[in-house]
Amino acid sequence: MASKPSTASKGGKRKAAGKAKANHPPAFTQEEEQRALRDMLLIRRFEEKAGQLYGMGHIGGFLHLYIGQEAVATGIFMARRPQDDVITSYRCHAQELLAGAEPKAVMAELTGRLPGVSKGKGGSMHMFHVAGHFWGGHGIVGAQVPIGTGLAFAAQYNGEDRACFTFFGEGAANQGQVYESFNMAALWKLPVIYVIENNRYAMGTEISRATAKAEELFMRGAAFGIPGEQVDGMDVRAVKDAAERALQHALSGKGPYILEMQTYRYRGHSMSDPAKYRSREEVQKMRQEHDPIEQVKRRLLEAGWATEEDIKAVDQEVRKVVAEAADFATGAEQPPEEELWRDVYAPVQA
Ligand SMILES: Cc1ncc(C[n+]2csc(CCOP(=O)(O)OP(=O)(O)O)c2C)c(N)n1
């Protein structure tokens, strides 16, 4: 079963690992469905607008969109407690918004303006929200994995009640530092949950062309005794359910846990990717059959918890927030030249 953790057994044989589709997550309450709808719509509309601003020349540098993957960050944030840490790669706008950053300040970071979350100096890949325990936003593939492991070490060392959700892509799952982190996390039983966002494509390569045992990424910790689960990452209920189980495990002193989220990104790796490595039909099929937002809408309608008009009203409200953020971000002040020298080093306390 997908919901059962798998580790290597004593005889060297692995327990059977199910497919993501076999997962039957517990139903959401009306409130949870409504929250999931709004959060995922905010992320999608925000990303669509960011894509437009990039096309108009308002955003420079890289821009990696999260469209299609909304259920992963949303489900994790529904399970995490406010004190739990989160860290991710350069594909980070969704986590930044869910951690509580103002959409205006996030968009202003994308356009490189002073009121941006990193004063316009970080851009798309380097955003943080310390008050919301979100620690970035990292451009080096896999680099956030040891940092997330370190955050979990700090929690354990300081006797604090928190765990760290450490996101990384399936491409990053082949990086050496991931396994150094797994070793330390397992050895010291650190409260860290490794969230592998398997969107099936790294920068320009389909997973099976670059990754051994591509269908079993959740087993990547088996040699260290780290349990793992494969999760339907297009279903926000499955994500939340698995994240709660993983958090429970990590907080009970049993150490790290791996969640392989089977997800999909609709857009290219970044804005400059023509995505020639897959067909339009494949993307279309995912959108039609597995879209995370459409799944929530369908359930809300079927349960009689919302009408088409109610759903449209949420969308309108979110579009307004995003449009205001875009206006703000394109009209805000640029960082002055002296900002270049600020925030380079942390102040040292004697
Ligand atoms: C150490 C390092 N190697 C290569 C790159 C270039 N690069 C940026 S993203 C990327 C692909 C990563 O794919 P994945 O981890 O699956 O994440 P996704 O972009 O799919 O979210 C590569 C190779 C980099 N930034 N850092």
The ligand as an SDF file (V2000), in Angstrom:
LIG
                    3D

 26 27  0  0  0  0  0  0  0  0999 V2000
   24.7810   21.6100   -8.2340 C   0  0  0  0  0  0  0  0  0  0  0  0
   23.9700   22.0720   -9.4170 C   0  0  0  0  0  0  0  0  0  0  0  0
   24.0360   21.3790  -10.5560 N   0  0  0  0  0  0  0  0  0  0  0  0
   23.3010   21.7680  -11.6280 C   0  0  0  0  0  0  0  0  0  0  0  0
   22.4960   22.8840  -11.5570 C   0  0  0  0  0  0  0  0  0  0  0  0
   21.6310   23.2860  -12.7530 C   0  0  0  0  0  0  0  0  0  0  0  0
   20.2510   22.8390  -12.5030 N   0  0  0  0  0  0  0  0  0  0  0  0
   19.3550   23.7100  -12.0110 C   0  0  0  0  0  0  0  0  0  0  0  0
   17.8950   22.9800  -11.7510 S   0  0  0  0  0  0  0  0  0  0  0  0
   18.4060   21.5000  -12.3130 C   0  0  0  0  0  0  0  0  0  0  0  0
   17.4690   20.3110  -12.3440 C   0  0  0  0  0  0  0  0  0  0  0  0
   16.9720   19.8740  -11.0080 C   0  0  0  0  0  0  0  0  0  0  0  0
   15.8110   19.0820  -11.1360 O   0  0  0  0  0  0  0  0  0  0  0  0
   14.9580   18.5960   -9.9110 P   0  0  0  0  0  0  0  0  0  0  0  0
   15.8220   18.3950   -8.7180 O   0  0  0  0  0  0  0  0  0  0  0  0
   14.1810   17.4120  -10.3630 O   0  0  0  0  0  0  0  0  0  0  0  0
   13.9900   19.8010   -9.5590 O   0  0  0  0  0  0  0  0  0  0  0  0
   12.8550   20.5110  -10.4180 P   0  0  0  0  0  0  0  0  0  0  0  0
   13.5240   21.6220  -11.1740 O   0  0  0  0  0  0  0  0  0  0  0  0
   12.2330   19.4770  -11.2960 O   0  0  0  0  0  0  0  0  0  0  0  0
   11.8960   21.0710   -9.4240 O   0  0  0  0  0  0  0  0  0  0  0  0
   19.7310   21.5860  -12.6980 C   0  0  0  0  0  0  0  0  0  0  0  0
   20.5160   20.4580  -13.2470 C   0  0  0  0  0  0  0  0  0  0  0  0
   22.4780   23.5970  -10.3290 C   0  0  0  0  0  0  0  0  0  0  0  0
   21.7140   24.6780  -10.1500 N   0  0  0  0  0  0  0  0  0  0  0  0
   23.2010   23.1500   -9.2660 N   0  0  0  0  0  0  0  0  0  0  0  0
  1  2  1  0
  2  3  1  0
  2 26  2  0
  3  4  2  0
  4  5  1  0
  5  6  1  0
  5 24  2  0
  6  7  1  0
  7  8  2  0
  7 22  1  0
  8  9  1  0
  9 10  1  0
 10 11  1  0
 10 22  2  0
 11 12  1  0
 12 13  1  0
 13 14  1  0
 14 15  2  0
 14 16  1  0
 14 17  1  0
 17 18  1  0
 18 19  2  0
 18 20  1  0
 18 21  1  0
 22 23  1  0
 24 25  1  0
 24 26  1  0
M  CHG  1   7   1
M  END
$$$$
